[in-house]
C-alpha cells in the first residue's frame, strides 16, 4: 500500500479539495472486514471511526472498503481537530488496485497533512502497529491556528508583479 500522489485545488466556498491517489497493491484483494482484527484496531486508534468501521461488514467489494476507510479516516481526523469538511469521494481509477480519494479541508497544508495522517492510521491498523492520533490532532490544531493568524496580503488590482 502506498500513496502515489497528493494534489490540492481550490474548491467551492473557500474550501480546498485534496486528492490522494492510493495504490493498495496486494491488499486490494482483501475486504476490510475479512482482515482479522483490522476494524477493531482502526476503531481503537481513531474512535470517531468506530461506528462506521463496525458497520462496514461486507458492504464494499475487496479493496474499495479499505480506500473508503482511508477517506473516512481523513474526515474523522478533521472532526477530531474541530475542522469542518463538506465533501469526500472515493473512485476507482483505470489502474488496477488504485483509488482516488478526494476530500475537502481548510487549505493545502492541512489537506496534505490529513491525507498522510489518514494513510498512517490505516496502515498501522493493517500491519498491527500501535499508533496514537493525538500528535496528528494537535498538529492539525496548530496548523489551523497558524493559517488563521497569517496576515492577508492584498495587492492593488492594477499592480504588476516583477518576474
Buried (B, 14 or more C-beta within 10 A) or exposed (E): BEBEEBBBEEBEEEBBBBBBBBBBEEBBEBBBBEBEEBBEBBBBBBEBBBEBBEEBEEEBEBBBBBBBBBBBBBBBBBBBBEBEBEEBEBEBEEEEBBBBBBBBBBBBBBBBBBBBBBBBBBBBBBEEEEBEBEEBBEBBBEBBEEEEEEEEEEEEEEEEEEE
